[in-house]
Amino acid sequence: MSTDEKLLDVAVVAIGRNEGERLRACLASVVQKVALTVYVDSGSTDNSKTIAENLGAVTVDLDTSIPFTAARARNAGFKAALEHLPDLEWIQFVDGDCEVQPDWLSTARDHLRTHDGHAIVFGRRRERFPERSVYNEMCDIEWDVQPGIAKYCGGDIMARVSVVKEIGGYRESLIAGEEPEMCVRIRAAGWKIEALPAEMTLHDANMTHFTQWWRRVMRSGWAYAAGAHLHGAPPEKHWVKQSRQAWLWVGLPFAVLLIGLPVFGIIAFLVLLVYPLQWLRLYLTLPGSFRQRAISSSAFTLGRFPEFFGQLKYWYDYLLNNQARLIEYK
């Protein structure tokens, strides 16, 4: 099918906050290709909403009296799309800092059409500027998912509208990890999720500082704790392993250090050798080039610390019944 042909059975929901020119690239890549494009704005203070309106997107403002979550934004966009197109069959969710690749929409729609048991498909998300920082490069490595049937997806997906309705959309209370959590419910309902060997989106993480990377990984730790709390029971055991890893690699060594200091003195610090040894193990076993393995080994080893603090934040908020707030990194 020609990429110039409009897909009248597809709508796009883009979400964003202060994305500016990244949003312009995002919406320009889809508005002329689908029946409807909805942009959901989460309290932007730039000209994001004006950009969206000028490009022809339907705009939705989230209620500012309720804390923002991407899940709330996606659900609001989904609702608006169905109000305009009640008989809609397929919906593409995309983050406002992503540009959709030219062939993706038709490729994804056609695959779902011919695979009745599939609820979601997604493709290769690439980082737009991996060369600008090691943190951007980490993202690009992270996006490289093996094609095939998958357990989870990220924010950029095409979904079967009837299934999103069936399972009730995204869980709005989650400030992170809402996509995999929805996937748990989709698979429990008997549907499949597939990663296609196709280019999907260009993402602009725009991470140039260590603190941005730290907060992004901390958000993942929060998501691991929330996911394990919600769906950690067998048989799913959703993110139980990921949650335990942070406690094992941060909580345990430092507990041993504190207990051992009064007995063994400075020798107790030898327990911290577990970190360079873990880095070396990962470097020798992970796939990819020398550089990719070095980056991934460093990210996995050091990343346990922000993951640990993200989990502490989740349990602190949960036990005190606090409203979770976004952990933003840009």
N, C-alpha and C positions, 0 to 999 in steps of 0.2 A: 504494500500500500504506500502511496506517496505521502511523504512527511508534510506536504502542503494541504492534504485533505483534512477537513475539520472532523473531529471525533464527537459526534452529536450525542453519544451515550456516555461521555466521560466529563466529569467536573474535576477541578483542581481546588484544593484548599491549601493556601499558604499562610503560615503564621510568622509573626515577627515582632520585634521591638527595637526601634532605632537602627534598622538595618540600612537605611539610606540607599546608596547606589547598588549595594548587594541585592536589595529588594527589587530595584528596577530590573536588574539582569534576570532575577528569578521570574518575575511576572512576565517580562517580555518574551521569555522562552516558552510560555504556555498559553497566553491569553488568546492568541489567534488560532490555536490548535484544538481547543475543546469547546464544549457547549457553554460552559460557565466557569469563571474563576472567582473564587472568594478569597479575600484577604482579611485575616483577623488580626487586629492591632492590640497589643498588650501594653497600652499606656505610653506610646512613643512620644518623645519630646522633639523629634526632628520632623522632616517632611514626608515620612513614610506613607501616611494616609493619603496625602495629596498625590504622591507618585502613583499609588495604586489606583486612585480614582481617575487620574489622567490616562492611565493605560487601559481603562475599561473594566477593572475588577469591581465586583461588589464588595463593599467594605463593612466590617463588623467591629464594633468597639466592645472590648470586654468590660464588664462592670468593675470599676476601680475600687469598690467597697469590699471586694473579696480578693484575697491574695492570688496573684497570677500563677498559673501553671500552664505548661504546654498542653497538658491533657484537656484543661478547660477550653483552651483556644481551639484545639482540633475539634472537640465536640461542638463548640459554637459554630465553627465553619461548616461542619457536617450538617447541622440543623438548618443553617441558612441555605445550603445547597439544595436540600430536600424541599425547602419551602418554595424555591424557585423552580425546581425540577422534581416533582413528586415521583416520577417513574424512572429516576436515575439508576443506572445499573453499576457503574464503576466510578470509583473516586480515587484520585491521586492526592495524597498528603505530601507536602514538601515544606521544609524549613525555609524561611525567608532569606537565609544566607546561602542558598543553593540554587544553581542554574540547572534546569532540566535539559538533558542531552536530546538532540533533534529526533532520534528514532525511538526514544524510550517509551513514550506514551502509547504508540501503536503496538510496539513489541509486547508491552505488559498487558494491554487490553486483549490482544489477540491470543496470548498465552492463557489468560484466565477464561476466555471464551471456549477454548478447546480442552480445558481441564476442570471439569465440573466439581471436583472435590477440593479445589484450591480456593482459599479465602484471600490470600495475600501473596503478591510477588514483589521482589525488589531486586535491584541490580547493583553494579559496582559504583559506589560513591568514591570519588577521587577528591583529594585536596587540591585546590586551585593553585596555591603557591607553596608547595612543599619545600622549595629551596630557600624560602625567606627565614625560616627558623627551624631548629630541631624539633620544636613542639608541633609545628605544622606537619613536619615529616612523620612524627609519631602518629598523628591522626591518619595520614595516608596509609601507613602500614596497618593501622587498626581497621580501616575500611575494607581491606583486601580479604573478603570472605569467600570461602570455597563454594562454588555453585552446587546446587542440589537442594533436597528437602532440608529445611532448617527448623530449629526450635523457636528462634526469635528473629525479630527484625528491628530496624532503627526507625528514625523519624520519617524518612522518605520511602513511601510504599504506594503501590496501587492495590486497592482492596475491593472486594465484592460488597456492594452496598447492603445487600440483604443480610450478610453475616455481621457487619458492623452494627446493624439494627438489632439483630438477634442477640448479640452478647452485651449490648448496652454501651458500646463505645469504650472510650478510655476512662480509667479510674481517675477522677478529677482531683482527688486528695493528694496524689503523688506529685512531688516536685521534680522527680527524676525516675527513670526506669519504667515509665508508663507504657512504653511500646512492648517490651518483653512481657510485662504483666498481662497486657491484653492478649498477647500471643498464647499465654498459658490457658486462658479461658477459651480462646478460639480452638486450640488443639483438643481441649477437654470436650468441646462440642463436636469433635469428629472431623474438623477441617484441617487442611494442609497449608503450609507456608513454604515457599520456594525461593531460593536465590538463583536468579537467572544469569547466565554468562553474557551479560549485556551491559553497556555503559548506561548509567542512570543519571547521576547528577555530579556537578562540580560544587564542592563545598569550600567556603572561605572561613576557616577557623580564626584567622587573624590573631594567632597567639604568638607574641614576641617576648613575653616575660615568664620567668619561672613561676611567679605567683599565679598567673593565669592557668598554667598547666596544673599547679597544685590544687586550685579550686575546682577545676574540671574533674580531676581524679577523686577529689573529696566528694563531689556530687555522685560519682559512681559508687563510692563506698556507702553513701546514704541509700542509694537505690538497692544495693545488695542487701542491706539490712532490712529495708522495707519489703523487698521481694521474698526474702527468706521468712519474714514474719507472716506474710500473707499466705504464701503457698509452699512453705518449707516442709510440710508433712509429706510422707510417702503417698503415692509413688512419684509425685512431681519433684519434690525436694528442690524447689526453685531457688537457685542461687545460694543454697546452703553451703556448698563447697567454697564459693567465692567469699562468702562472709567469714567462714572459719579461717581461710587463709590469712586474712588480715590479723586476726587475733593470734594465730599461730606464729606469724613472722614478725609481729610487733609486740603484742602483749606478752607472749611467753618469754622471748629472750630478755626483755627488760625486767620482767618479774624475777627471772633467774639471776640477773645482774644485781638487783636490789637485795635479794635474799643472800646472794653469795658474797657481797661486799664485806659485811661484818666478819665473815668467816675466812675468806681467802684474800681479802684486800684487793690490790690492783690486778691480781691474777684473774679475778672474776670478769674483767673486761674482755678476756679471751672469748667469751660467749658471743661477742659482736663480730667475730670472724665468720659467723654464719652468713653475713651479708655478702662479703666478697666471694665466698665459696658458692653461694647461691647464684650470684652474677655469673661466675665462671661456668657453672653447670648449665645455666640457661644459654649462655653464649655458645657452648659446645653442642647443644642439642636443638636449638631453634633453627628453622629454615631461613633461607635468604642470603644476601650478600654479607660480607664482613661488617659493613656499615649498618645494615639493617639489623643484624644480630646484636651488634653492640648497642644500638638504640633501643631495641626491644628488651634486651636484658636489663638495661639501666631503667627503663620505664617500669618493667615488672617488679624489679627489686626495690627501687625507691618509691614506687607507687603504692606499696603496701602501707606507707605511713599516712598519706592523705586519705586513703581508703579507710584506715583505722579511725581517723578523726571524723570522717564522714559517718561511720557507723555509730560512733559515740554521740554525734549530733542527733542522729535519728532516735536513738534510745532515750536521750535526754529529753527531746521534744515529746516523745510518746509517753514516757513515764510521768512527765509534768503536764500532759495534755495541752501542750503548746501547739499553736498553728504553725506548721512547717513553712519556712520562707525559702524562696529561690536561692540557690547557690550559683550566682552568676560569675562567669569568668571573662566576659567582655562587654 
